[in-house]
Amino acid sequence: MLGSWGINFSASPESTSSLLGTGDEFFNMSDSATVRTGGNIRWSRSVEEPRTVLSISTTFYPGAPETEKSDLWLSSSDGVFFFVQRSRLLEGSSNLFGGLLLSLEEKRKQTKVAPSVHESPIAEDISILDPTIDLNSISAVEDTVFNIPEADEDAPPVIPLCEEAALLNIILLIIYRLPMERYRPDLQLMCRAAPALVSYGYRLENLISPASEAFRLLIAHSITHPLVVYALAAAYNLDSLAVASSRNTLGIELSQITDDLAGVMGPIYLRRTDALKRLLLEPPAGHMPLPQCGPDDQKSLTRAWALAIAYMTVEAKPNTHATMISSGLSALGEHLECQKCRACLDERIQTIVQQWSMVGSTI
């Protein structure tokens, strides 16, 4: 179950159709470049030359408000480019965005050395008997270092990533704290974004806080998939998310919780059900022996109580209502002739209902 939701970091790539514009949503960049909108970019230098199409995120594109002062391209595994700010990625990342920005800085400092003439195939065609060849200049080339500039030095560097566009888009939206309703990411995509963000050095408790868009989306998903959202929160110690989503898990039967899911969730979720079972296990107190109701007569109530709670503990849920408990146990008094026994039963039921109402409805 957890694997299908990406909590074990594996899930198949999603479609990127929601990220890219329609067929006519692009830049036409020719000799007189004309900007139309932030979708795809198409370069067309001449009608005769083949055209290169570059797919760009409709949120993180050059000229977008979110990409002001952007200086870096991120390339998804399916060929979509995202124009981002290096400083924004570094903010909150404890490992320089998975070490990718560190390697980028190191590459920029490297200098390139031209191969010596002796290592070049062309050296085989040079004759030392040729009077036009200056042998001293040839030997001097070997020790010369050339700083060969990169092509388009001013162009922003490109970092290829392993995430597909749909996932990378959600990751960046969470980092930039931008609205995500436009893309309507499903829960599986949100679950896959969590370990990716961790691998890039971010603390999820800072990004998925109660005031964040990601938090609100996950709570909305918890209505239909409460256990998955709770397991995600438990796996990454997102206490606020776990508490808020736990209300929606109360109607889940214990049989629906697999061993793997229980291992991720931990024991906290099960405490409410366990509290109910502990309350039910204690039978009504007996009363002083009477001529018409001695110790043996009072055992009949204890046996009836044991049978009743055996059924109730199996069917118990964290959201079991107090009225259901009261009505279920009160039925035991219908066959009691001793008024003292009936009073002891009513007192025990009232105590259970009161104590159950005091048990928190969240973790």
Secondary structure, DSSP 8 states (H G I E B T S, - for coil): -TGGGTTTS-------TTTS--TT-EEEESTT-B---SSEEEE-S-SSS--EEEEE-SSS-TT-GGGTT--EEEE-TTSEEEEE-HHHHHTT-SSTTTTHHHHHHHHHH-------GGGSGGGGG--TT-TT--HHHHHHHTT-------TTTTS--EEE-SS-HHHHHHHHHHHHT---TTT---HHHHHHHHHHHHHTT--HHHHS-TTSHHHHHHHHHTTT-HHHHHHHHHHTT-HHHHHHHHGGGTT--GGG--HHHHHHH-SGGGHHHHHHHHHHHS-------BTTB-HHHHHHHHHHHHHHHHHHHHH--TT--HHHHHHHHHGGGGG---HHHHHHHHHHHHHHHHHHHHS-S--
